[in-house]
Amino acid sequence: MNITEKILSKKAGYEVNPGEIIEINVDLAMSHDGTSPPTIKSFEKITDKVWDKEKIAIVFDHNIPANTIGSSEFQKFTRDFIRKQGIKNHFIHGEGICHQVLPDNGLVEPGKVIVGADSHTCTYGAFGAFSTGMGATDLSMVYATGKTWFMVPEALKLEVVGELKPNIKAKDIILHLIGEIGVNGANYKTTEFCGSIINQIDIEGRQTICNMAIEMGAKNGIINPDQKTLDYVSKKTKKPIDSLNILKSDDDAIYKKEIIFDISDLEQQIACPNDVDNVKPISKVEGTSIDQCFIGSCTNGRLSDLKDAAEVLKGKKINENVRLIIAPASREIYKKAMEKGYMKIFIESGAIICNPGCGPCLGGHMGVLSENEVCISTTNRNFKGRMGDPKSEVYLSNSEVVASSAIEGIITKPDNL
């Protein structure tokens, strides 16, 4: 069996098979400031008490601080619910993006089943958890009963091998895979990432890869836990993790399809407007004029991303025709970046630093694009109108490329500086 089948079988209490519909107990359920109100309203039509106040997490990250009367009302409504229900795990004061805050606070462990009213909940597969997004109505039933149903997904085994060059980041790898597989290539499938390259990548990079599994249409992305996983989780949960009880795929596990990707000759990758699978090597889009650059999001707002950007920007100024916006993924990351001097570098370069949160990613809060503007971003989506006006355009890349492009005012290879 593969790891996803093992996790779901353990929860179901019997061996499950792809295509089978099962009902299982959930270990953790999450909503944010945008999805909590509709979840709560549906929940209140079912019952008046949550199934387990210890197993629900609510995070304010999409519009924090509130930028409109509507978002302020949403947040007040949710705060009242948190107090009424006694929800323990709430992060409503700008702690950061849900997909960074939850693992940082020890709420994510290998083998857990985690659901969230946000499509990028698949991020937690980086820790060997089965995690997936769902709609607010479905989540309201979880808040009420602690249970939900799944159709057991078929699995794709995506093996990444070759030589990992220093300038190739996890973002380049996942963009390349999406470009090859397509935005519908893994619809309702488990995408299991493995291979010598995945083994080399750190936990932050693995989060980036699993985060964007949904951009292939996948039900979940997942990586078999190893010692890096156990060390990270033990540190965050402040308890030892028994490696003997960790679920992993069997060597003879059956997959719908197995695909090997050799990235030895891979260039830095750019997803071009208006689809995430419209991926090209950077050499094909160099020189494209830009108006805005953004470094952040649940995909690439982590400390390693800020470090890469700071190394490019140190001692340099951003182009006078370009705006560079930086939003750390969490308060913890913000603090560490300050301690390491990254924030000073960003400020001196002319960048705008925002509080931890989703920021411009969703086109609703800070850095909204106007008509015909072009942005290069470390985010996960470049759909038409994603970051603002429908006539704006978004390119996706790693943080080094965004930083170098901010200096030149055009999409630029960091090596060219």
N, C-alpha and C positions, 0 to 999 in steps of 0.2 A: 504494500500500500504506500501511497505517497503521503507526505506530511499532512496535507489538508484532509485527506480521507481519514487519517488516524485521529486527528483532532475532533472531527465531526463524529466519528464512530465512538470515541470515548464519551462525548457528550450525549450521544443518542443512547448509549448503553448496548449497542450491537454493531456489527460490521455493516457499514453503509456502502452503497455503490453509486457511481455516477448516474444521474438522471432520477434518482430516488428522491422523493419529497419527505423531509424529516422535520420534526419539531424538537427543539432543544432548549436548554437553559442557557442564558447569556451571563457572562462573567462581568461585563462592563458595558454600559450604554452612555452615549455622549450626545449632547446637542450644544449649539453655540447661540450667540445673541440673535442670529437671523432665523434659526430653525427652532429655537426653544418655544416661542409663543404659539406657533401652530401645533407643535407637539403637545404643549400643555392644554390648549383648548380642546384638542381631541381627547386627551387623557381624562379631562374633567367630565366628559360625556360618558366615560366608562366607570370611573370610581373616584374616590376622594383621597386615596392614600397610595403612595408609590410602593412597589413591591419590596424595595430594599434601598434605603437612603444612603447606604454605604457603597452601592454599586452603580450609582449614577454620577456622571460628571458634567458640569455645565461651565462653559468657557465663553467669556466675552472677548471676541477677537476681530470680528469683521468690521464693526463700526465703533471702535473704542478709541478715544472718548466719543460719545454720541455726536454725530454731525448734523442730524436733523431732528425735528420734533418727533417724527415717526420712529426713528431709531431710539430716541430717548424713552418714548412710551413703551417700546418693545422691551427695553432693558429694565425699566421699572416694573413692568408686569412680571418679568422673569425673576427679578430680585424678590418680589413678594412671594412667588412660588417657592423659591429656595428657602426662605424663612419659614413659610408655612409647613413645608415638608421636612425641614431639617436636613437638607442635602449637605452632606459633609464635604464632598469634593467639588467646590465651586471656585472658579478663578475669574473674578469679575472686575478686577481692578488693574487691568493692563498687564497681567502676567505674561501674556504672549499668545501665540497661535495654538489652538487645541492640539494639533498633531505633534507639537514640540513639548507643550506643557504636560501632557498626560504621561509620556514616558519619563520626562524629567522628574516627575513627582512619584515615580514608582508604581504607576497604575497599570503598566503594561508588562506582561510576562509571557514567556514561551508557553504555547499550548492553550492560551486563553481564547475565548470567543468574545470578540469585541464588535459592537455595532455603533454606528453614529449617523446622525442626520447631516452628513457631509460626505460628498463622493470620495474625498481623499482620505477617508478613514482606513483605506487599504495600506496606508503608511506603516501601520504597526506590524505588518508581515515581516518587516526588517528584523523583528525580534522573535520570529517563529510563532507568531500568533495568527489565528484566523480572524481577520478583521475586514469589514466591508461596510459600505454606506447604504443607507436606506432612506425612504421618505419619512416625513414627519408623522403621517398617520400610522405607518408601520411601527415607528419608534414609540408612539404613544401606547401601543399595546405592550411593548417591552417594558415601558415605565410602569404599566399597570400590573403585568403578570410575570415579568422576568423571562418570558419565553418568546421565541419567534420561530418561523419556519424557513427552511432553505430547500432548494433543489440542489443536491450534491453536484458540484461542477465537475466536468471533465478537466483534465490537466494538460497544460503545455509545459514541457521541460525546455527551458531556454538556457543553454550552456554557453558561457562566455569564456573564451580561451585566448591564448596568444601572449603578446608582450604589452604590458601597460606602460605607455610612455608618460613621462612626468607631466606633460601639458594636457593629457586626456583625463578628464574628470568623470565622476559617476553620471553627471548630467549628459555628457557626450555619449556615454554608453547607452543610456536609456533612450535618448533621442534617436540614436542609430537603430536600436531595436524596434522602436515604434515606426520609424520610417520604413523598415523592412517588413514588418508584420501588418501595419496599417491600423487605422483607428477602429476598425471593426474586426480585426484579425483574431482577437481573443475574446469575442463576445461570450459572456457568462462562463468563461473558463478560469481556472486557476492558472496563473503564470508563476511557475516555480523557477527562480533564478539560481543558477549554480555554475560551477566551473572554477578554474584556477584564478581567474580575474576576480570573480565575486568573493573568493576566499581572501584575496589580498585587500579588498576594499574595507575601509573602516565602517563603524556603525552609522556615522552621519551619511556616508555615501550610499549605504544600503537603504537608508530611509528615503533618499532621493529616488532610488530605483523603484522601490515598492510604491512610493507615492504616486508615480506616474503609470502604474499598471492599469489604472482606470482609463488612461488615454488610449489604450489598446482595446478598450471595451471589457476588460477582465472583471470578473467577480471579486477576485482578490489577487494580490501579489504576495509572495512569501519566499523566505530564504531559510534554509535549515539552520537552526542555531548551532554555534560553535563556541569556543572559549571566549572569543571577543564578546559574543552576545551575553554569555553568563557573567562575565566580569562587569559589563555595563549594567545589566539588570540587578546584580547583587549590590552594586554601589548605590543604585537609585532606590531599591526596595529596602536596603539595609538588612538584608537577610541572605543566607547562603542558598544557592540554587543547586539542587541535586542533579548532577549531570546524567545520572543513571536513569532518571525518570523523564528526561527530555525526549519529546517525540521528534523523530526524524524520518525522512523517506527511506524505505528499504532499497537496497541496491537493485533488486529486481522489480521495483514498482512499475506499474503499467501507466503509460501516458497516451493521450490522444495523438500527440505528435512530439517529437524531440528535434530541436533545431540547434545547431552549433554555430556560433558567431566567433570568428577569428578577428580580433581588433588590432592586430599588430601594426597594420598600415592605416589605422583610422586617423583622420583629421578631426580637429574640433568641429562640432556639429551645430548647425543652425536650423531651427524649425521656422519656416517662412510663412507669411500670411496665406490663407486664413485657417490652416489645419495643422494639427500637431504632427501629422505624418508627412507633411510637406518639408521633408528634411534634406538639407544639402550640406556638403562640406563648406567650411568657411571660405575657402578659396573661390567658391562660386558666387558669394554674395559680398565680398569685400568691396568697400567703397560706397555702400548704400548709405545715403544721408539719413540722419536720425535727429529727433527733437528731444527725446527723453530716454533716460536709462534708469532701470530699477533693479536693485539688488535686495532680495528678501523673499518672503513667502514660506509656506510649509515645505516647499521643495528645496530652496537654496538660500535660506536666511540663517544658516547655522554658522558656528564659529569658524569652521574651515573655509566656508565661502567668504566670510568677512576677511579672513587672513589672506586668502588669495587676492581679493580686491585691493586690500591695503598694500600688499607688496607691489602691485602694479601702480597704484596711485601715489606712493610715497615720493614726496618732493616734486610732484607735478600738479598742474591745475587742469580742471575740466574745461572743455571748449566753451567759449562764451555763448555759443548758439545752442547749447545743450543743457538740460536739467538732469542732475544725477540725484536720485532719491534712494535712501538706504533705510531699511526697516529690519532690525534684528528679529529673529523668530520668537525670542523669549526674553524676559527680563534677566534671566540667568546668563544668557548669551551676551546681552547688552553689557552687563557688568563685567564679564570676562574680557570682552572686546575693549572696554575702557581701560581695564588693568593692563592689557597688552599694548595699549597705545594706538589701536586701530581707529578709534573714534577721533582722536586728534588728527590723524592723517586725513580722515574723511572731511573733517571740518576745514582743514587748511587747503584741501583740494577744491573746495567750493561746493561740496555736496550738501544736500538737505538730509538731516537725520530725523527720522520719525520714531515715535514710540513703538514698542513691540506690538505686532499685530499683522493682519493681512494686508493693510495698506492699499496701494493701488491695484493689487492683483485682480480684484473683482470689479474694478471700475466704478466703485461706489463711494470710496472714501480716500481722499488724498491722491494727487497725481492723476486725476482724470484727464484723458486725452481729448483734444478738440478735433474738429474736422481736418482730415488730411495729415494729421500729425503721425509720426512714426516713433515707436518705442522699441528698444531692445531690452529684454527683461529676463530675469532668472526664474520666472514663474512657470506654471505648468500648462497654461492654455493660451492660445492666440486666436480664438474664434472671433469672427466679425463682431465688433462692438464690445469685446470682452473687457477692455480697459477704458472704455469711453465711447466716443462718437462712432457710429457704424462705419464711417468713412475713414477712421484711423486704422493703423496697421501695427501689429505686434510681431516681433521676432523673438525667439527664445534661444538662450545660450547659457553657458556657465558664467560664473561671476568674474573670472579673469577677462573674458571677452567683453563683457559689459563695461568693466572698468577701463579697458584700453579704448573701447569705442567712445566712452565719455570724454576721454582726453583728446581724441582726434576729431570727434564730431561726425564720424562715419564708422560703419562696422569695420573693425580692425583686428587683425591677429595681434595678440600680446607680443609676439616675437618681433613685430615690426617697430615697436617703440624704441 
